[in-house]
Amino acid sequence: MLTRAGFGITLVLLALLMAACDSGADVSSSNGGGYSSASGAVVTPGTEQGDVQVNTVAPDFTLPDVSGKSVNLLAVARTHKLTVVNFWASWCPPCRAEMPDLAVAYNKYKGMGLAILGVNRQEDATQVSQYAKDGGFSWPLLLTTNDNVMISYRGGSLPNTYFVDSKGIIIHVVRGAMNDHELADTLAQYGFN
Amino acid sequence: MATRLTGADKREERRRRVASGDMAAPADSGYGIQGRAIPIEEKPHKTPPAPVAPTSQERVSSFGEALWRFFCSVRLAMTLIALIVIATLIGTLLIQMPPELQGDPASRTMWVKGLAPRFGDFTGIMYDLSLFNLFTSWWFKLLLLVLTLNIVVCTLNRFPKMWKQSTQTRMDVGPNFFTHGEYTATIALPVAPAAAEQQLAGVLKRRHLSVRLRQPIAAGKDQAATGAYAVYADRFRYMPLGTYLNHVGIVLIFIGAIWGTLLGNSIKIVDFAVPEGGDRAVGYDTNLMVHSNGFTEVDYPDGRPADYYSDIVLYENGKQVAQQRIRVNEPLEYKGILFHQAFFGNAADIKVTDDASGALVYQSSVSLAYRSQMYGPNNPMGSFSLANGAIQVDVVEPAGPGDPSLRPGQVGLAMYRVTDDHQLWRETLSQNQSVRQGGLTFTFLRERQFSGLQVVRDHGVTVIFIAVACILTGLALVFYFPSRRLWARVESDAGGAIIHLKGQAPRRADLAREMMRIAEHLKAGGATIHAESPAIIEQRELFAEMGG
């Protein structure tokens, strides 16, 4: 029969055994594809916390695209049925994962009044234009040198996507990457199907 | 020549005889109640007879006894436990090989090779010692098996004695039994012994003790006992056997731990990555396939993760059998197999066509669920096989901002011959770009996300649950329901009766308090306390200090 001390040690041993049972999960997988946060979204430091409410006016901005041409949100929104404002960066894996789906939607619906504005987070024009060229992403990709626009949208992570109607009102927000089903369902709600 | 044993010789002789089972060890030495120790006769040794060769049956019996004694050893148990604790610590601290790689020599070699930068020249030795698959190594299982045998044999060895203690307690004891002990009391009552015995039995019952013996002591049996009564009562007498539930529980845990190995049908896939819109077979002869309808992650505005889940569909032999939105703690369960949401990441859609025929050789999303330093700074990596597994193609994506090896949006492809792990070529592709190699065209179509699942089937878990229930129940029985035994002898004394009480119980049973209360009950019926053992007096003083 085990002594009392032996029994105690056995319990410790059992606890260790149980802890060890799950150790495989930590070591065998990379926990995803190199994201900066535990979620798919990439947390951007220094941005204000909070939320932009649906059914409020989209904070306006004017930013240069990769060719240097200024693009104003409200000007684009007024001339389109739906404008998708997508905050992204090329080093953000979930941002990259949703880009081809945005491209499919853009190519399909741009003639029906869909606009996309991609607000890039502080990357240089060469890098962004190269990425757009490689991927065949033809919507305006806007450059930033600070997080002012992101802060005005109170977005603390990437990717974040805001759907703005022709009156400049935010009608839908998606925080995190969208898959093709999600994007298609959202666009269908606003007549793109 | 006759020799006389010294004290040390006698102790050694006694120890030897106890160990060999010639005599019972006195569990309650001095009282002569339970163990009934047999005094050793100090007879001089006779001249030993001439040695006779043991028969084959004796040899077998002797070997069996030696084996039995070996597995009875507490020292063996302590050594095994120490070794298992050390091994478990090593296995917990050291990176362990994913279970699904262990059956695939090529993947295993590749995985071990990836450890070389970390462990250098020791990698091979550590691998040979099974330190990277410690919990499935033969020597770790052997340790568990021997410890299991150890516990089983120890338990069986001790059980008859414990059972006897619980069921065959000697109830009628002589007058000398009451003269010493930790819990004793002498109480006088101004009534005849028969009435005093009646009163005592009533008190014992009120104190929830089972009175098992109430009988007059025959004069012939005990000359001093004319008109005397013997009383015995106990409570929780079977509870010490709870310790066997602990032992059973511990053995069951070990059995549960190796259950999968014994049955060979356990599944544990910790990196089951399914790309959005893609399929992946579970394998393990289950004929199951998982399809991901999509992965979703929802964040709080500040970027903290709020939720993430996958919508999966399960097919068995091509027929849909289940569909569910799974989360980390909301798995899909089908035929005992659990599909948990575990992680997620990016996948790369790759297409391979044959240049000569134009036939599609491969088209799928490659989940980049691993990390590798082979192509750059810790890049996400996945792989797929061609030519019936003879060729492996690694796919890597950039490690993050500033990765010099790959631009965002690019993937690196590297083809290997599996037999010798020889790299055949390596290329970098942007989205929608192709490369022709060895008569095949490789195209990188796009990136997408994958759902990382954990797929688990472990019947051992049920055994573990039962084991834990056994251990908890056993602990509760032993610690919260300690057995208490009480003997009484009621004698006539100067026109009244005198009750000699004696109790036995583990310290945690607080028997001093119980006996104090019994005495108080009797006192309320007119009794006078003549004497109490120090333990009961201390309890009485403590009770008085607390204002009881």
Interface residues (C-beta under 8 A of the other chain):
Chain A: M1 L2 T3 G6 F7 I9 T10 V12 L13 L14 L16 L17 A19 A20 C21 S23 G24 A25 V27 S28 S29 S30 N31 G32 G33 G34 Y35 S36 S37 A38 S39 G40 A41 V42 V43 T44 T47 Q49 G50 D51 V52 A89 S90 W91 P93 P94 R96 A97 M99 P100 Q127 Q130 Y131 D134 G135 G136 R154 G155 G156 S157 R175 G176 A177 N179 D180 H181 E182
Chain B: V74 A77 M78 I81 A82 I84 V85 T88 L89 G91 T92 I95 Q96 M97 P98 P99 L101 F135 I151 C154 T155 R158 T243 N246 H247 I250 I253 A257 K268 V270 D271 E276 G277 N293 G294 F295 T296 E297 V298 D299 Y300 P301 D302 G303 R304 P305 A306 Y308 A342 F343 F344 G345 N346 A347 L368 A369 Y370 R371 N378 N379 P380 E397 P398 A399 G400 P401 R407 P408 G409 Q410 S430 Q431 N432 Q433 R446 E447 R448 Q449 G452 Q454
